[in-house]
Amino acid sequence: MVPLPFSRDEYVSRLAKIRKEMSKRGLDLLIVNDVANQHYITAYDGWSFYTPQVVIVPPAGEPVWIGRAMDAAGGKLTVWMRPENVVGFPEDHVQASDRHPMDWIGRWIAEKGWGQGRIGVELEAYYYSPKAHARLTAAMPNASFIDADLLVNWIRAVKSPAEIAYLRRAAQLAEAAVKTAYRVIAPGIRECDAVGAIQAAQYGALADHAGDITALPPTILAGENASAPHLMWSERKFAEGETVALELAGACRHYTAGLARTMQLGAKPAKVAKVEAAVLEGMEAVLATAAPGKLAHDVEAAWRGTIARHGYKKESRIGYSIGVAYPPDWGEHTISLRQGDATVLVPGQVLHAILGMWMDGWGIEISETLLVTEDGCEPLAKMPREIYVKN
């Protein structure tokens, strides 16, 4: 058996909160499609979500994980529930043209007596296709299907002490990744070779805990690619004089801490130093503002007002709630640090505040994963934010 990330009591507590929200929404059953939410509820951990899998939260009793039959064995090794609550659909439903896993799952739910009433479904979840939804609803014609997107995500937004402990380890892994980047990146080194070294640090930098695959791959933006935020690495070589933006992370038991920093290969140009000064001051404004009782858009406004005094503006959001994560994204899709988000900050929330400025042919990124505390906020990583100059 794989050791559970948390105690059974913590999983039971999560289930109670989910059922309380289901009751508020008048839901008789919840079908969870988001892979991170499935892990949060059951502890199931496997790379099996390329075929349909769901977690069922019934009116009472333990949740049920349903996935491919060959992956049910892994479910019994990782989940906290009894073995009978790990169910595999037949192999002849895997990627078949004449049948679909949701046909079988829908029939299974109906045979349990849960195929009527108001059923909540996460309609925006990654890997849940339009065909999957159509086949699921067709299998349960007596039910009403209600969009329950983000029901679980908002419960996840406030972290327990045990979750925060994993996030602290994740921040240590992220620090190791950035320090490795500083060490290996130099003129003449290929981007792909730097990424290989960074990933080794992400997985193996802690002696007492394994690092997990991060939901987003390492992002290293140099040369003309540095003017865009989400491009991938290649075999190109770093060059003297480049400003290199690093958006990295660490993950421990899938709890993820993002950490962005910037390095300069050679002397720092005046134009880079000018933007750096604005971004660093902007981060100080974010840290001073993020506190219980503040609204998410208050934090963004503090940043926006600061960089405006330096003559800059940025339209996109500057952060989001972060926690347990699976590919393709480590954000929780709830709190956003942007104009118009009136979410009230409370202790236990964890936010990735990422301040990126993409200029003409180069860019800067500086970020912190912040824990909202009783009297303010705490950056989980402990690294200098100034641009690292490598001569």
N, C-alpha and C positions, 0 to 999 in steps of 0.2 A: 504494500500500500504506500502511496505517496503521502507524506505528511500534509495535513490540511494547513493552508495558510493562516487560518483563524480557528478559534474554538467553535464548537457546535452552537454554543450560546449566541455567538455573534451572528451566525447564519440565521438562527431562529429569530433574533431581534430584527434583522433585515426583512425577513419574511413577514413579520408582524407589521412593520411600517408599510410594506407594499400592499398588504391586505387592507390596511386602514385607508390607503389612498384609493384602492379598488372600490371600497365601500362608498367613499365620497362620490365616486364617478358612476356608481350604480352598476359595476361590472361583476358578472357572475364567474368569469374565468379570465385569465390573462395568458396570452401566448407571446412569449419573449423570443424575438428573433435576433436582437443585437448580441453579438458574441461576447462583448465585454460584460453586458448585463447577465448573460447566462453564467459566466464565470463568477460574477459577484453573488449570484443567488445560490449556485450549486457547488462551486469550486472546480467544475469540470475544466480540464485543460488539455486540449489536443488540437493538432492542426488538421481538423476534419471539416471545417466550415466551408470547404469548396463544394460540399454537397449539403442540401438543406438539413438543418437541425434546429430544434426549438426546445425551450423550457416551458412547461405548463405549470402555472400557479393555480391550483384548484381552490374551491371554497374552503377546504380544511385539509389538514395533513401535510405531508412533505411535498415539495415540488417534484416534477418528473422531467428528466432529460430524455429526449428522443432524437436519435441520429442514426447514421449508417450502422448496420448490424456489426460490421467488423470493428467499429469504434466504441461499441458498448462495453467491450472488455476494458478499454482505457477509462471509460466512465466509472466503472466499478472500482477502479484503482484510485480515482481522484476525488469523487464527490463525497459529500458528507451524508447523503441519504442512504437508505437501505437498498440493497442490490435490485430488488423488484421495481424500484423507481428509476432504473436506467433501462431504457427500452430501445431496441434496434429495429429499424425497418428493413425489409428483405433486400438482399443484394440485387435481385432482378429489377428493383426500382431505381437503381443508380444509373443516371444518364441514359435512360431508355426512352425511345420515341413514342411508345404506346402507353406509357404509364409514368406517374410522377410520385416522388416521395410524399408530397402533400396529399395525394389521394389516400394513401395508406394512413398517414397521420390523422387526417380528418375523420376517417372511419374509426380509427382507434379512439379518438376523443368522443365520438358519438356513442360508441359501444360502452364507454365508461359512464354514460348518462349525462355528459357535459356538452352535448351538441345542440343545445338550445339556449335561449336567454341572450343576454348581452355579453359578447365576448370581445375583450380588448386585444388588439393586435398592434405591434409596433410597425407602422406602415413606412417609416423612413429609414429603417435599419439597413445597413450595408448587407449585401448577400441575399436579401429577401426580394425576389424578383416579382414583376407583375404576373408572370405565369404561376409562380408559387402561390400567390394570393388568390388568383382566380381558381386554382385547383382546390385550395383549402376551403374556400367559401362554397364551392360546388359540392363538396363532400358533406357539408353541414347546412342543408337548405333551411332548417328550422331556426337557425341562429341569426341574431343581428350583430354585425361586426362594427366595432367602434374603434376609432383611431386612438391608441394608447401610447403614441410616440412620446418618449421622454419621461413617462411616468416613473420608471426606475432610475433614470439618469438624475432627476432632481433629488431623489432620495440619496443617491451616491454623492451629491455635491458636498455634503458635510461629512468629514472623515472621522473615524474613530481613532483613539490613540494607537491601536495596533496598525491601522492603515498608515497613519503618519510615520510610524517607525519604518515601514517599508519605503515610504517616500524619502525619508532621510537617507536610507541606503542607496536609493536610486540617484539621489543628488550626489553622493560620493562617486558613484559610477560615472555620472555625467562630468564631474570634475576631472576624473581620470581620463576620460575621452578627450576633453579639451586640452589637458596638459600633454597628452600624446600627440594631438594635432600640432601644438606648438613645437614639440620636439622633432617631428618627422617632416613637416612641411617646409620646403626650402626650394629655391630656384633649381630647376632640373629634375625634381621629383614628380612622378606621375600622380595625378589625382587618385587613380584607382589604388595605387600602392599606399597612399596616405589613408584612404578609407579602410583598407585591410587592417592596418595597424590600429586605427580608431576602434573598429569593431572588436578586435581582440581585447582592448581595454574595456569596452562596454560589457563584455561577457565575463571576463576573468579578473577584473581588478580587485575584487573583494575576496579575502581569504575564507570568509565564513558564509558567504552567500553567492549563489550563481546569478550572473546578470542574464536577463531575458532579451530576446529580440525586441527592439523598439518598434512601436507601431508605425513610425515614420523612419526611413533610412537616414543615414547621415547626409546632411546638406552642406556642401562646401562650394562657395560661390567666389570665383576668382576670374580675372580677366573680364571679357565682355559679359560673361554669364553673371557677374556680380550685380548687374543692373536689374536682374529679375530674381524673385525670391524662391522659386521652387524647381529649379533645373537640377539635373542629375550629373554625377561625375562621369568622366571619360578617361581616355589614356593621355589627354593633354598634359603638358608639364607646366608646373608653376614657373613664373618668370620674375626676375628682379623688378622691384618697383610695384608689384601688385598688392592691392588691398584685398585680403581674403576674409570673407564672412563665413563663420562657422555656426551652423544650427545643429546642435547635437543633443543627446539625451542619455539617460541611464534608466534601466527598468529592473525592478526587483519584484519577483512574483507578480509581474505585469503592472505594478504600480510605477508610474513614469514621471520623471522630473526632467523637464527641458532646460537646456542651458546654451545660450548663444553668446559668442564672443567674436572679436575681430582681431586679426593680426596683420601686420604690415611687413612686407619683405623689402627691407631697405629703409631709407630715410622716409619719415612720414611727411607727405605733401601738406602744404598749408591748408588746402581745401578740405582734406580729410580731417585735419585737426580741428577745423572750424565746425564741421558737422559732428565730430566726436564730442566736442564741448557741449553742444546743444543736447545730444542724446544722453550724456552722463547727467547733466542737470535735470533733464526730463525724467530719468530714472529716479533721481532723488525726490522729485515731486511725487512720483507714483508711490514710492515707499512711505513718504510722509502722509499720504492721503488714504491709502488702503488700510481700513480699520473697521471694526464693528460699528454698524449704524450708518456708514457711508454707503452711497449707491454706486453701482458699477460705473455709471457714466460720470460720477464725480472724479473717479480715478483717471478716466480718459481725458476729462476736461483739464485736470492738473497738468497732464503731459502736453495737451494741445496748447494751453496757454503759455507754457514754458518755451516750447520750440517756436511759437509765434514771435516771442521776443527776440529770438535769434534770426527771424526772417524765414522760417520754414513752416510748411503745413503737411499734414498726412491725413488722408481720408479714411483709410482702412482701420479696423479695430486694432487694439494694441494688446489684447490678451483674452484669456478664456479659462474656464474651469478645466482642471486636469486631474487624473487619477489612474484607475485601472484602465488598461487600454490594449486593444488588439489592432492589427492592421485593418484598414489603411489609415487610421487617424488616431491621435492620442488625446484629442479634445473630447470633453464630455457633452458638448452641444447644448449647454445650458447657459451659464453666465458668460457674457461677453463684455469686455472692457471697451465700450464704444458709446457713441452718442445715442441716447434714447433708451438704454438698458437701465431700468430702475430697480434691478435686483438689489435687495439690501444685503450687505456683507455681514456675515456672522462668524464667530470663531469656529474653526475646523474646516472652513473652505480652503481650497488650494487652487491658486491661480498661476498660470504661466503668463507673465507680463513680458511680451517680446517687442522691443522697440527697434524696428528696422527702418532705415532710410536708404532708398535705392535711387542713386543719382544717375547721371549720364555716363554709363560705362563702368561704374563702380558702386559699391554699397557698404553699409555698416549694419551690423546686428549686435545688439546687447540684450540679454534677457535674464530674468530671474524667475524661478518657481517659488512663489510666496505662500506661506501659511498665514492665514488670518488668525491672530491670537486674541486674547482677551482685551489687549490694550493697543493693538496696532497690527503689524505684520512682521514676519521673519523670513528673509531669504534662506532657503534650505541649503544652497551651495555657498561656499565661503571662498570666493576667488576674486581677485582684483578685476574691475570692469574696464579699466583703461585698455586701449588698443595695445596689443603685445607687439613690440617692434623687434624684428629679427634681422640683424645686420649680417 
